[in-house]
Amino acid sequence: MSAVILTGLGSNDPVPGNYVEVKFAEGPASLGEGTYPVLFIGNMLSSGTAVADTAVYGPISSPALSTEANAISLFGAGSELHRMIRAYLKVNTTTPFYAIAVTESAGLQATKSQVFTTTATGDGTYRFYFGDEFVDTPITTGMSPTALGSDVAANILSQTHWGITAVNSTGTLAITAKQKGLRGNWLRIGGQIFGNTGMTATNQAQTFLSGGTTADSNTAALATIANTRYYYICSAAEDSAQFGALVVQVNSMALPLVGIRQRAICGSVDSLGNATSVATTANNARAEIAWLEQGDQEPCTLAAKVVGVYALEEAPFPFRTNFSGYGNDTATSAVWTMPGPRSGAAPTRANIAAAILGGLTPIGVTRQRTTYIVRRVTTKTTTSSVTDYRIRDAHKVTVCDRYADELVTKLTLNYSGKKIANDPPQNGRVPGADVVTPRVMKAAVDQLTRDFVNVDLLEDADKIIAGTLVQRETSPNTRMGIRVPLVPISNLEQTASELDQVG
C-alpha cells in the first residue's frame, strides 16, 4: 500500500500534530461536465458593429454576445443573425451561444407589393403577417387606401426585429427584405381584413417574397471557426452548396487528428423533394435538417428553435434522447411554441414517412394548428448507394460523442505522463502505479461503459465489454489501441397492438 503523502509534511518530520490537506478536483471527473455551446452562422446588416467573416462573438468576446440587445448592436435590428438569436432565446436561455456573420450577398433584395383599394365604408382592422407574427392596424370609415397604407407601413417598421421594411405609395406597400440575397425569398407575408370595411387587399394568403438574387458565401467564416468546437452549428444557409460545405468541414474536423466533434443543423420550408435532395446530398450522421413545407417560419429561425431545444434538453446528464412528439404535450409545448402554417398546410403521414426515410426531421402540425417535432433524425441514409439507417436516430450521435468526450477526459486525467507495459504473466510482478497495461486501461474503459449503461444511454453492457479491445500496439509500442463496440440505447417509436374481439 502506498504511503499517504501531504504537501510539505516530510516522512522524517518529528513534530507532533494532526495534519490535514484538502485536495480539490481529485479522482475521476464526474460524468457530463462538458459544455456544448451553439454557434449561429448568418448575415448581418450594415447597422451592426460586428466584423464579418473573421470574428466570432460570444459570452466573453469584446464586445460580448449573450442577449438579444447584444445581437441587435452587433448584427443590426432585424438582421438574419438577430432573428435567429431571438428565436433561439425564446426556447433556450441557458446554453451559451456564439455567432459569426457571413458577408452579405451582393445581389438583390427580395420584394413583394401589398396593394389596398377602395375607401373604407365601415370600421374594422387590417392584420399584417410576417412569418408567424402579426401587427394590427385600425380601419375607420372614410379611410383611404393611401392612409391605410401609411399606417400599416408605420406599424411594420415599428416591428424592428422583423426582417422586412415597408414603404407606402398611394396605398401600395413596397415590402422589401432587409438582407440581400436568395434567402430573402423564404420570407412570407400575408394579410387579413376584419370587419365590413368595404376595402380590399392583395396577398391575404401567406405569400413568399421574391426577386432576391445571388448566394452569399460562408467559405471565409468556415475557415475562421474551423479549429474551435461549438458542437451545435446552426446555419442560416440551407442550400446544398453552403450547408454542404459546413457538413464537409464538420465531418473533417471530427477525424482523430483534430478531434473536434460537432453537429451541423439547418431548416427548410421547401418542398419535400427539394429538401430531401439537400439531405441526401449531405448524407451525414453529423448533419440534420428540420423540415416543414410552407412553414411560416423562415428556415434560419426554424433551425434556431430546433437547435435551442436540442441544446436545452441535451445539457443535463443523462440527457434526453427521445424528441419524438416534442411540443405535443403539456411540458414540452411550453418550450416549443410555433404555430402551424397559416395557409392550413400540414404534412401528411405519407409525407412524414418519406421525410424520415429521406433524412429530414419533419415538423408535424396538429388539428389545433400547433406544431411538434415528429422524430429527430440525421441526414445519413445511404452507404455506397446502399440504404443504411444504422445512424438515422440523431440521439445515437450524441451518445457516442459524449462517450468519446468522457473517454478522452478519463484517459487524460488518469494516464497522462504514465509509462506503458504489457500485462504481466500470471504470478508475475505487477508494475507500479505509474505504469499502464492493457488490463488496467480496459478496466477503466469498461467502467465508463457501465456508467453509461447505468444512466440508460447504452445497452447490452456485457456485449460491449466482451467486445471491447484494449491492446498495446507493436508499431509503435508506445500506443495503446482501444476499440469499443458501442450500443446506444434505442428510443421507443412505435407500438403495434392487435385487439381481437372474440365474443
Buried (B, 14 or more C-beta within 10 A) or exposed (E): EEEEEEEEEEEEEEEEEEEEEEEEEEEBBEBBEBEBBBBBBBBBBEEBEBEBBEBBBBEEBEEEBBEBEBBBBBBBBBBBBBBBBBBBBBBBEEBBBBBBBBBBBEBBBBBBEBBBEEBBEBBBEBBBBBBBEBBEBEBEEEBBBBBBBBBBBEBBBEBEBBBBBBEBEEBBBBBBBBBBBBBBBBBBBBBBBEBEBBBEBBBBEBBBBEBBBEBBBBEEBBEBBEEBBBBBBBBBBBBBEBBBBBBBBBBEBBEEEEEBBBBBBBBBBBEBEBBBBBBBBBBBBBBBBBBBBBBBBBBBBBBBBBBBBBBBBBBEBBBBBBBBBBBBEEEBBEBBEBBBBBBEBBBEEEBBEBBBBBBBBBBBBEEEEBBBBBBBBBBBBEEEEEEEBEBBBBBBBBBBBBBBBBBEBBBEEBBEEBEBBEBEEEEEEEBEEEEBBBEBBBEBBBEBBEBBBEEEBBBBBEEBBEEBEBBBEEEEEEEBEBEBEBBBBEBEEEEEEEEEEEE
